[in-house]
Amino acid sequence: MKSRLYIQLATLAIVLLVAACGAPEEKSEKQKKLESLKVEQASLTKQIKELEAELAKENPAPAAGKSKDVAVTELTPHKFDHYVQTQGKVEADDNIQVSSKTMGVVSMVYVHEGQLVSKGQLMAQIDNALVEHNIASMRSQLELASSVYERQKNLWDQKIGTEVQYLQAKTSKEGLEKQLASLQEQNEMTRIKAPIDGTIDEVFAKTGENLSPGMPAFRVVNTSNLKLSASVSEAYVTNVKTGNKVLINIPELNQEIEARVTFVGRTIDALSRTFVVEIKLPSKADLRPNMTGIIKVVYNTEPSAITVPINIVQNINGEKVVYTAETDGKQTIARKKIVTVGGVFDGAAQVSGLKAGEKVITFGYQGLSDGEAVKI
């Protein structure tokens, strides 16, 4: 009986031992599977958070129940100029460097810098004592020759004397007249005169100084006949034409002048790839040659254009985007509008894709999303 009981107990112990050995093995497999799922869950959670962060960065949403504060401007069509801007220099058509026509010593200077002169006014005299002496001598000879000629002519008219005598007297008189005219012309060349009406800008000649032809003696400028010359990129060669309106800003005068293009060059400079334009300037007392001016050559004017500040045009996914404010029921929402930019001038962009009366968001437009609630 005892032995049978021992056998049963031993059998039960073996079964329990086998069961105990099998249970940990089954639990280990489940644990591994659980750990694998947890790792996968952690990876998915991380990816979800990363995508949420990226989406939040692209379309940040305001706190629940709050609208983003914005400012708007209602669009109205208006005149809009397309222009090319460049820098030019004021020049004088009548800016003349005057020199002597003959060699000699300056005996007198009659003008000074800043003085107004008239065309033909004497500005300086070159020593002409020798020429004057020769003129006086020639006049004496001419008086004698003229007297002889008159007497010979009277005799010839009375058929007294010979024709040869008459012709000799006439030739002698006419020769001396030509010589006197030549001397007087030489004497005139010793006078340096103003070639135009204008202002003495520079005086180079000095009393006692020896001058020769080609040496500068004076500079005379007529500031009532000024122009502005500028170089324009060849990219605008088909846009800029004679008669185009030009807005000129002279920094030194702090004023804007409106004028017209009077000349367009036909040649492109090989180095700068530009062509020359000239603009005749109105007569102004303060304008001076060699002043610089910023010019805007208006080559196209849109009479009724829709424009927005260029800074509110955003580039999103390769598209030009502007946000407008629209009423949706009881709230105001932001509406994304795709636009096309036709030109940018003075910080304003001419756009298509918007209509007059729409309210574009000009403040608080960064980070907006289509349909987002806003507060004006």
C-alpha positions in Angstrom: 0.0 0.0 0.0 2.7 2.4 0.9 4.7 1.5 -2.1 1.8 2.1 -4.3 1.3 5.5 -2.6 4.9 6.3 -3.1 4.6 5.4 -6.8 1.6 7.7 -7.2 3.4 10.6 -5.4 6.4 10.1 -7.5 4.3 10.1 -10.7 2.6 13.3 -9.5 5.9 14.9 -8.8 7.2 14.0 -12.3 4.0 15.5 -13.9 4.3 18.7 -11.9 8.0 18.9 -12.8 7.3 18.5 -16.5 4.5 21.1 -16.2 6.8 23.5 -14.4 9.5 23.1 -17.1 7.0 23.7 -20.0 5.3 26.9 -18.6 8.4 29.2 -18.7 9.1 28.2 -22.3 5.5 29.3 -23.4 5.8 32.5 -21.4 9.2 33.4 -23.0 7.7 33.3 -26.5 4.8 35.6 -25.6 7.2 38.0 -23.9 9.3 38.1 -27.0 6.2 38.8 -29.2 5.1 41.5 -26.7 8.5 43.2 -26.7 8.5 43.1 -30.6 5.1 44.8 -30.7 6.2 47.4 -28.2 9.3 48.3 -30.3 7.1 48.6 -33.4 4.6 50.8 -31.4 7.4 53.0 -30.3 8.7 53.4 -33.9 5.2 54.3 -35.2 4.7 56.7 -32.3 7.9 58.5 -33.2 7.0 58.7 -36.9 3.6 60.1 -36.0 5.1 62.8 -33.9 7.6 63.7 -36.6 4.8 64.1 -39.2 2.7 66.1 -36.8 5.6 68.4 -36.1 6.2 68.9 -39.9 2.5 69.6 -40.6 2.4 72.0 -37.7 5.4 73.8 -39.1 3.7 74.1 -42.5 0.3 75.0 -41.3 0.4 76.2 -37.7 -3.0 76.4 -36.2 -4.0 78.9 -33.6 -5.2 77.9 -30.2 -8.7 76.4 -30.1 -11.4 79.1 -30.1 -8.9 81.9 -31.2 -8.6 83.8 -34.5 -5.4 85.2 -35.8 -5.2 89.0 -35.9 -4.6 90.3 -39.4 -4.7 93.6 -41.3 -6.2 94.0 -44.8 -6.2 96.4 -47.7 -9.1 96.5 -50.2 -8.0 96.3 -53.8 -8.8 99.2 -56.2 -7.6 99.4 -59.8 -5.2 102.3 -60.5 -2.6 103.6 -63.1 0.6 101.6 -62.9 3.9 102.5 -64.7 6.4 99.9 -66.0 9.8 101.5 -66.2 13.5 101.0 -66.4 15.7 102.8 -63.8 19.3 103.9 -64.4 21.6 106.7 -63.6 22.6 109.6 -65.9 24.7 112.8 -66.0 23.6 116.3 -66.8 25.4 117.7 -69.8 25.4 121.0 -71.6 25.1 121.1 -75.4 26.8 124.5 -75.3 29.8 123.8 -73.2 32.7 125.3 -75.1 36.4 125.5 -74.4 37.6 128.7 -76.1 41.2 129.1 -77.4 43.1 131.7 -79.2 43.3 131.7 -83.0 46.8 133.1 -83.1 50.0 133.0 -81.1 50.9 135.8 -78.8 51.2 137.3 -75.3 48.0 138.1 -73.4 47.9 141.8 -72.9 44.5 142.0 -71.1 41.8 139.7 -69.7 38.4 141.4 -69.5 36.1 138.8 -67.8 36.1 136.6 -64.7 34.6 133.3 -63.7 30.9 133.4 -63.1 30.4 136.4 -65.4 27.6 136.4 -67.9 28.7 137.1 -71.5 27.0 137.7 -74.8 28.0 136.1 -78.1 30.8 138.2 -79.6 31.8 139.9 -76.4 35.6 140.5 -76.0 37.0 138.3 -73.3 40.8 138.8 -73.7 43.3 140.6 -76.0 46.5 139.3 -77.3 49.3 141.8 -77.9 48.6 143.3 -81.3 51.0 146.3 -81.4 52.9 145.1 -84.4 49.7 144.3 -86.4 48.2 147.7 -85.5 51.4 149.4 -86.7 51.3 147.5 -90.0 47.6 148.4 -90.4 48.4 152.1 -89.9 51.2 151.9 -92.5 49.0 150.1 -94.9 46.2 152.7 -94.5 48.7 155.5 -95.4 49.8 153.6 -98.5 46.2 152.9 -99.4 45.2 156.6 -99.1 48.0 157.5 -101.5 47.1 154.7 -103.9 43.4 155.7 -103.8 44.3 159.3 -104.5 46.4 158.3 -107.5 43.7 156.0 -108.7 41.0 158.7 -108.5 43.1 161.2 -110.5 44.1 158.6 -113.1 40.4 157.6 -113.4 39.3 161.2 -114.0 42.0 161.6 -116.7 41.0 158.3 -118.3 37.3 159.4 -118.3 38.5 162.5 -120.2 40.4 160.3 -122.6 43.7 161.7 -121.2 46.5 159.3 -120.5 46.8 155.6 -121.3 44.6 152.7 -120.2 47.7 151.0 -118.8 48.3 153.9 -116.4 44.7 153.7 -115.3 44.8 149.9 -114.8 48.1 150.1 -112.9 46.6 152.7 -110.5 43.5 150.6 -110.0 45.4 147.3 -109.4 47.7 149.0 -106.9 44.8 150.4 -105.0 42.9 147.1 -105.0 46.0 145.2 -103.9 46.6 147.5 -100.9 42.9 147.1 -100.0 43.3 143.3 -99.9 46.5 143.6 -97.8 44.7 145.9 -95.4 41.8 143.5 -95.1 44.3 140.7 -94.4 46.0 142.7 -91.6 42.6 143.6 -90.1 41.7 139.9 -90.1 45.0 139.1 -88.3 44.2 141.9 -85.8 40.7 140.4 -85.2 42.3 137.0 -84.5 44.2 138.6 -81.5 40.8 139.2 -79.9 39.3 136.2 -78.0 35.6 136.6 -78.1 32.6 134.6 -76.6 31.3 132.2 -79.1 27.9 131.9 -77.4 25.7 133.5 -74.8 26.5 132.0 -71.5 28.5 132.0 -68.3 32.3 132.1 -67.9 32.8 128.7 -66.1 36.6 128.7 -66.2 39.4 131.3 -67.0 42.7 129.8 -68.0 44.3 132.8 -69.7 46.5 135.1 -67.6 47.9 138.5 -68.4 51.5 138.2 -69.7 51.1 134.5 -70.6 52.0 133.3 -74.0 49.1 131.6 -75.8 49.1 129.5 -78.9 46.2 128.1 -81.0 44.6 125.1 -79.3 45.6 126.1 -75.8 42.4 126.6 -73.6 41.8 130.2 -72.6 38.2 130.1 -71.3 35.3 127.8 -70.8 31.8 129.2 -71.6 28.7 127.3 -70.6 25.1 128.0 -71.5 23.1 126.3 -68.8 19.7 127.1 -70.4 20.3 124.3 -72.9 21.0 121.2 -70.8 20.3 117.5 -71.4 20.7 114.3 -69.3 22.6 111.4 -70.9 22.3 107.9 -69.5 23.0 104.3 -70.5 20.2 101.7 -70.6 20.6 97.9 -70.7 20.1 96.3 -74.1 17.4 94.2 -72.5 15.1 97.2 -72.9 16.1 98.1 -76.5 12.6 97.3 -77.8 10.9 99.1 -74.9 12.6 102.5 -74.7 11.6 104.9 -77.5 11.8 108.6 -78.3 9.0 110.4 -76.6 8.8 108.0 -73.5 8.0 109.8 -70.3 11.0 110.1 -67.9 11.0 110.9 -64.2 14.3 112.4 -63.1 15.4 112.7 -59.5 18.4 115.1 -58.9 19.7 114.2 -55.4 21.5 117.5 -54.9 18.4 119.5 -55.7 16.0 117.1 -53.8 13.4 117.4 -56.6 11.8 115.4 -59.3 11.6 116.6 -62.9 9.3 115.2 -65.6 10.7 115.2 -69.1 10.7 113.1 -72.4 13.3 111.0 -74.2 14.6 113.1 -77.0 17.2 110.7 -78.4 17.8 106.9 -78.4 21.1 105.5 -79.5 21.2 103.0 -82.3 24.4 101.3 -81.2 25.0 98.8 -78.4 28.2 99.3 -76.5 30.3 96.1 -76.9 31.7 96.2 -73.3 28.7 97.4 -71.2 26.0 96.0 -73.4 24.0 99.3 -73.1 22.7 102.0 -75.4 22.6 105.7 -74.9 19.4 107.8 -74.2 19.2 111.6 -73.9 16.6 113.7 -72.2 16.3 117.4 -72.8 16.0 119.2 -69.5 13.8 122.2 -68.7 15.7 125.4 -67.9 16.3 125.6 -64.2 18.7 128.0 -62.4 20.0 125.3 -60.1 20.8 122.7 -62.7 24.5 122.3 -63.4 26.5 120.2 -65.9 27.9 117.0 -64.5 25.2 116.7 -61.8 24.0 113.1 -61.5 20.3 112.1 -61.8 18.4 108.9 -61.2 16.0 108.4 -64.1 13.0 106.2 -64.6 12.1 105.7 -68.3 8.4 104.8 -68.4 7.9 102.4 -71.3 4.4 101.1 -70.5 1.5 102.4 -68.4 -1.4 100.2 -67.3 -4.4 102.5 -66.9 -6.3 100.1 -64.6 -4.0 97.6 -62.8 -4.5 95.5 -59.6 -1.4 95.7 -57.4 -0.3 94.4 -54.1 2.8 95.0 -51.9 5.4 92.6 -53.2 6.3 91.4 -49.7 2.9 89.7 -49.2 3.3 87.5 -52.3 4.5 84.1 -50.9 6.2 81.4 -52.8 4.6 78.1 -51.6 5.3 74.8 -53.4 6.4 76.7 -56.5 3.2 78.9 -56.7 2.8 82.6 -56.0 0.2 82.9 -53.2 -1.7 85.8 -51.6 -4.2 85.5 -48.8 -7.5 87.4 -48.8 -10.0 87.8 -46.0 -13.5 86.6 -46.7 -16.7 86.4 -44.6 -18.0 82.8 -44.0 -21.2 83.0 -42.0 -20.4 84.7 -38.7 -16.6 84.4 -39.0 -13.9 85.8 -41.2 -11.6 83.3 -42.8 -8.3 83.4 -44.8 -8.6 82.3 -48.4 -5.5 81.3 -50.4 -5.3 82.9 -53.9 -2.8 81.8 -56.6 -1.7 84.8 -58.6 0.6 85.6 -61.5 3.0 88.5 -61.1 3.2 90.8 -64.2 5.8 93.2 -63.0 7.4 94.7 -59.8 8.0 98.4 -59.5 8.6 100.6 -56.5 7.8 97.7 -54.1 4.4 97.0 -55.7 3.6 93.9 -57.9 1.0 94.0 -60.6 -0.9 90.7 -60.3 -3.6 88.8 -62.1 -5.9 86.3 -60.2 -7.4 89.0 -57.8 -10.4 91.3 -58.3 -11.2 94.8 -57.3 -12.9 94.9 -53.9 -11.2 91.9 -52.5 -9.4 92.4 -49.2 -5.8 91.2 -49.2 -4.1 90.4 -45.9 -1.1 92.7 -45.6 -0.2 91.9 -41.9 -0.3 88.5 -40.2 -0.2 86.6 -43.5 2.8 84.4 -42.6 1.8 80.9 -41.6 -1.9 81.2 -42.6 -3.7 78.2 -44.0 -6.7 78.2 -46.4 -9.9 78.4 -44.4 -8.3 79.5 -41.2 -10.3 81.9 -39.0 -8.9 85.4 -38.8 -9.7 88.6 -37.0 -9.4 92.0 -38.7 
